[in-house]
Amino acid sequence: MSCDIGHGRLEACKDAVSGIDAIYFINFGDYDPDTDVTYDVAAGYEDVITAVAGVTNLYKYELKGANSFDQTIQTNRDNGTTYVEQVLVAQLKKQDEVTTKEVKLLSYGRPHIVIRNRNNQFFLAGLSRGCDMTAGTIGNGTALGDFNGYNLTFTGMENIPANHLDCSTESALATLFGGATIVTS
């Protein structure tokens, strides 16, 4: 049966940290998830992505502070369905004209999003269906020390959890995406 498990897991060491360092947006449609994505062939790693063709640019947004990426497995036995809700919450500090326009465009589209956590692991959210901006505020705060910037929430719904990408550095990420340019401004 295809849903039988094949691996166990020992208690992990306590050497991981939480948080997100950066996100990278990819315009929806820049790659075909059925033909442009290559996966690892080793047993147990079949969901790890080793290459993605067709992507020219990865649009990088550095993050610091209250940012999160959580995945919730949704299963309904009566309906026989399972999917994974992928939720990214990002705070972009300080408003500017260019970012306001980009936030507008992100809200109109449904980008694929690469998430880099503080353990230098990379994940691809919205692999097939992209991610929708499901909430967003542009805030000025009240007091001098209040948050000024963009609070954005992106939600993806996929058949499986966000795929691990077979890389641990930003240069390896660009190589994995066929030599894509990482755009920072």
C-alpha positions as CSV (number, residue, x, y, z in Angstrom):
1,M,0.0,0.0,0.0
2,S,1.4,3.4,-0.9
3,C,0.6,5.0,2.5
4,D,2.7,2.6,4.5
5,I,5.6,4.3,6.3
6,G,9.2,3.2,5.7
7,H,11.4,4.9,8.3
8,G,11.6,5.5,12.1
9,R,13.1,8.4,13.9
10,L,15.4,8.7,16.9
11,E,15.2,11.6,19.4
12,A,16.9,14.5,17.7
13,C,19.7,16.6,19.2
14,K,18.9,20.0,20.7
15,D,21.0,22.0,18.1
16,A,18.2,23.6,16.1
17,V,16.9,27.2,16.4
18,S,13.7,28.7,15.3
19,G,12.9,31.6,13.0
20,I,13.2,32.8,9.4
21,D,16.0,34.8,7.9
22,A,14.7,35.4,4.4
23,I,11.9,34.6,1.9
24,Y,12.3,34.5,-1.8
25,F,9.3,35.1,-4.1
26,I,8.9,33.4,-7.5
27,N,6.3,34.6,-9.9
28,F,3.5,32.0,-10.4
29,G,4.0,30.2,-13.7
30,D,7.8,30.7,-13.9
31,Y,8.1,26.9,-13.7
32,D,5.9,23.9,-14.5
33,P,5.6,21.8,-11.3
34,D,5.0,18.7,-13.4
35,T,8.0,19.0,-15.8
36,D,10.5,21.5,-14.5
37,V,11.0,20.1,-10.9
38,T,13.6,17.3,-10.3
39,Y,13.4,15.3,-7.1
40,D,16.0,13.2,-5.1
41,V,15.8,9.5,-6.0
42,A,17.2,8.1,-2.6
43,A,14.7,6.2,-0.5
44,G,13.1,8.5,2.1
45,Y,14.2,11.6,0.2
46,E,11.8,11.5,-2.8
47,D,10.1,14.8,-1.8
48,V,13.4,16.7,-1.7
49,I,13.8,19.0,-4.7
50,T,17.2,18.9,-6.3
51,A,16.6,21.3,-9.3
52,V,14.0,23.6,-10.7
53,A,14.2,24.8,-14.3
54,G,12.6,27.9,-15.9
55,V,13.1,30.4,-13.0
56,T,15.0,33.5,-13.9
57,N,14.6,35.6,-10.7
58,L,14.2,34.9,-7.0
59,Y,13.0,38.1,-5.2
60,K,14.7,38.2,-1.8
61,Y,13.2,39.8,1.3
62,E,15.4,39.7,4.4
63,L,13.5,39.2,7.6
64,K,14.2,39.8,11.3
65,G,11.8,39.6,14.2
66,A,8.2,38.3,14.4
67,N,8.1,36.1,11.3
68,S,6.8,32.5,11.1
69,F,6.2,29.6,8.8
70,D,3.8,26.9,10.0
71,Q,2.2,24.0,8.2
72,T,-1.0,22.3,9.4
73,I,-1.9,18.9,8.1
74,Q,-5.7,18.8,7.4
75,T,-7.2,15.3,7.2
76,N,-10.8,14.3,6.9
77,R,-11.3,10.5,7.2
78,D,-15.0,10.7,6.1
79,N,-14.1,12.5,2.9
80,G,-10.8,10.6,2.4
81,T,-8.8,13.8,1.9
82,T,-5.6,15.2,3.3
83,Y,-3.9,18.5,2.4
84,V,-1.4,20.8,4.1
85,E,-2.1,24.4,4.8
86,Q,1.2,26.4,4.6
87,V,1.1,29.8,6.4
88,L,3.8,32.4,6.2
89,V,3.6,35.5,8.4
90,A,6.1,38.2,7.4
91,Q,6.9,41.6,8.8
92,L,8.6,44.0,6.5
93,K,9.8,47.0,8.5
94,K,9.6,50.6,7.2
95,Q,7.4,51.7,4.4
96,D,8.6,52.9,1.0
97,E,7.0,53.5,-2.4
98,V,8.6,50.5,-4.2
99,T,7.7,48.0,-1.4
100,T,4.1,49.3,-1.3
101,K,3.8,48.6,-5.1
102,E,5.4,45.2,-4.7
103,V,3.0,44.3,-1.8
104,K,0.1,45.3,-4.1
105,L,1.4,43.0,-6.8
106,L,1.9,40.2,-4.3
107,S,-1.7,40.5,-3.2
108,Y,-2.9,40.3,-6.8
109,G,-0.8,37.2,-7.7
110,R,-0.1,33.8,-6.1
111,P,3.7,33.5,-5.9
112,H,5.7,30.4,-5.0
113,I,7.7,31.2,-1.9
114,V,11.1,29.9,-0.8
115,I,11.6,30.1,3.0
116,R,15.1,30.1,4.5
117,N,15.1,29.3,8.2
118,R,17.8,30.0,10.7
119,N,19.2,26.5,10.4
120,N,20.0,27.3,6.7
121,Q,17.2,25.0,5.5
122,F,15.3,26.0,2.4
123,F,11.6,25.1,1.8
124,L,9.4,25.7,-1.2
125,A,5.8,26.7,-0.2
126,G,3.1,26.7,-2.8
127,L,4.9,24.3,-5.1
128,S,1.9,23.6,-7.4
129,R,-0.8,26.1,-6.5
130,G,1.2,29.1,-5.3
131,C,0.4,31.1,-2.2
132,D,-2.3,33.7,-1.8
133,M,-1.8,36.8,0.4
134,T,-4.7,36.1,2.8
135,A,-4.1,39.1,5.1
136,G,-2.1,42.2,5.1
137,T,-1.8,45.6,6.8
138,I,0.3,48.6,6.1
139,G,0.8,50.2,9.5
140,N,2.2,53.5,10.8
141,G,1.7,52.8,14.5
142,T,0.8,55.4,17.1
143,A,3.8,56.0,19.4
144,L,7.3,56.7,18.2
145,G,8.5,53.1,18.9
146,D,5.5,51.3,17.3
147,F,5.9,49.1,14.2
148,N,6.0,50.9,10.9
149,G,5.7,48.7,7.8
150,Y,3.9,45.8,6.3
151,N,2.4,42.8,8.1
152,L,1.7,40.1,5.5
153,T,0.2,36.6,5.7
154,F,0.5,34.1,2.8
155,T,-1.4,30.8,2.7
156,G,-0.7,27.9,0.4
157,M,-2.7,24.6,0.2
158,E,-0.8,21.7,-1.2
159,N,-1.0,17.9,-1.2
160,I,2.2,17.6,0.8
161,P,4.2,19.7,3.2
162,A,6.5,22.3,1.7
163,N,9.3,20.5,0.0
164,H,12.9,20.7,1.3
165,L,15.3,22.1,-1.2
166,D,18.7,20.3,-1.6
167,C,20.8,23.3,-0.6
168,S,22.1,25.1,2.5
169,T,23.4,28.4,1.1
170,E,22.0,31.2,-1.0
171,S,24.5,30.5,-3.9
172,A,23.4,26.9,-3.9
173,L,19.8,28.0,-3.9
174,A,20.5,30.1,-7.1
175,T,22.2,27.0,-8.6
176,L,19.3,24.8,-7.7
177,F,17.0,27.1,-9.6
178,G,19.2,26.9,-12.8
179,G,21.4,29.9,-12.1
180,A,18.5,32.2,-11.2
181,T,19.4,35.8,-10.2
182,I,18.7,36.7,-6.6
183,V,17.1,40.2,-6.8
184,T,17.6,42.2,-3.6
185,S,16.4,45.7,-4.7
